[in-house]
Amino acid sequence: MNKYKYMFAAALVGFAMTACDDDDSYGPMDDLPMVTRSVSLADGASVRAEALSGITVDYNNLVGLDKDKAITINGSPVVNAVVNPLNGMQLIIALDLQPYQDYTLIIPEGAVYRSDDKTVMAKELTISFDTKTGINKNLLAQSLINPNATPEAKAVYAMLVDNYSHSQLSGAMGEVAWGTGFCDLIKAESGKFPAIVGFDYIHLASSPSNWIDYGDITPVQTVWNAGSIPAVTWHWNVPKNKPGTVSLWTGEVVMPSDWTGNVQLTDDNAKQLLSNVVAGAVISVKTKDVGAGAQGSIKNSGWSGLTPELDYFEITGDYTVSLTADMATEVRNNGFIVGGHDYTVTEVSITIPAGGDTGYDASSEVFNAANVLVDGSWENQVALADVEKLAGYMTLLRDAKIPVLFRPFHEAAGDYTWGSWFWWGNSGVETTKQLWSWLYDKLTNQYGLNNLIWVWTVQTSDEGKLADISKLQAAYPGDALVDIVGADLYVEPLTAQTAQFDLLYNLVGGKKLVALSECGNLLDVDAAFNDGALWSFFMGWYEQNDNGPAFIEWNTNGEWSTVLNNPRVLNQGEFNLR
């Protein structure tokens, strides 16, 4: 019996030895039947065996207890059940529970009666519950979902399974690009280098360039060779604007020699059509009846040239103007005016380039997530090209025998209240699940990336808390497509977040590793261990101060040092994969 059960049992003895004073001024309410008012444990609940020392049942009247009508748990009589002498209206039942068991507590009719009259009995009360919380490794999948997983990926997963519930792997993002600066800082402060190092293909569209080149796998190779495991997130940037040509105006407007003619594209309708204009967009003006010495003009809403050079310029027919970033901003916000003299305008259009502004957040809503799954759509073509480029870079890791904890499409549904946070959630959770399956098929079956361990991030509700179980289940791609289920939590520092762990654990029925796939504040490792809710690993988000060696916003240097030096935390080189 643990100390909490001992304290509970001792309290029961004290209650049993305490008698109410002879001059107590209250007694049974003769005109009332015996009714159960409340129970401290809900029927159907799942609880920790270590945390539940007993159950209390409150009645509406003073309680008598008939010892001849046994209260039972799983058919065996309960040893300690007494009436609380402090109020006389509560039954206290002490329990000694074992983990991972189903329990049924029965208080038979007549076991509880009105204290002055045994014929006024409480009805039978049955409470079914279980102690199937915490980690039961017998339920855990022993192999990866990909039957062709590389030996290195299998070794990483086997190590995670072995350590699950005993120790936790430390983790941190390397830095915002393609390096290990933040992890290096952690090592300098704590003496420990994280066991898992986070990378991100967020700049895929810019690679290769002089500042980012995912083709150089040196940073990943270095941490792997040193005894850390690479983890990759993909903040997948897509075009914020649909490429193609939009007709803004058609008709005929004569531009006479006195400059009084114009086509004004500055009203709300025009600005709506121009809302997605980006640098590189091209304004096209179709003309006819162009006279000798004709000039064109593209002005801003204040009737000045969009640039000084565009205040007027020579034309001999149709003409175009390519927009710089500043020009695009002006056109996007205020529209523009076509003017000039000695010609007739017949159409004004604008062409959005295939490149231009990109993003991964909900501002990319013009990029329809559902259309990625529609063969031939422009979204499908963009996505296929991105996946091909990504696969080329990840193939370098596979060929170098480097396994990867891969976490795409994270936090897809946002908070379910204010809308999705990322474009891959814009079409709803069913589409996100289909995208997950689609990407898994492409990277695994088409490109043969068998070095990937697939990490699914569950969804949050308002205020950054995890969604309820029904929403988590609705968004989950399924056990056949997920190796590890993770949560992204930004919560109070050094807390266990046991309830959040239990939510994920119950989502997958204990069959998948549960990890803290992203976090701000570090959690209390010992408290999580004591609760049987030790996350497989954590991934501290990048928080290096650009102005100097300090941790900002979430954790102090001392907190990183404390957590990484906890004997239950494994760091670089403190586990064996080979």
Secondary structure, 3 states (H helix, E strand, C coil): CCHHHHHHHHHHHHHHHCCCCCCCCCCCCCCCCCCEEEECCCCCCECCCCCCCEEEEEECCCEEECCCCCCEECCEECCCEEECCCCCCEEEEECCCCCCCEEEEEECECCEEECCEEEEECCCEEEEEECCCCCCHHHCCCCCCCCCCCHHHHHHHHHHHHHCCCCEECEEECCCCCCCHHHHHHHHHHCCCCCEEEEECCCHHHCCCCCCCCCCCHHHHHHHHHCCEEEEECCCCEECCCCEEEEEEEEEEEECCCCCCCEEECCHHHHHHCCCCCCCCEEEEEEECCCCCCEEEEECCCCCECCHHHCCEECCCCEEEECCHHHHHHHHHHCEEEEEECEEEEEEEEEECCCCCEECEHHHCCCCHHHHHCCCCHHHHHHHHHHHHHHHHHHHHHHCCCCEEEECCCCCCCCCCCCCCEHHHCCCHHHHHHHHHHHHHHHHHHCCCCCEEEEEECCECHHHCECCHHHHHHHCCCHHHCCEEEEEECCCCCCCCHHHHHHHHHHCCCCCEEEEEEECCCCCHHHHHHCCCCCCEEEECCCECCCCCCECCCCCHHHHHHHHCCCCEECCCCCCCC
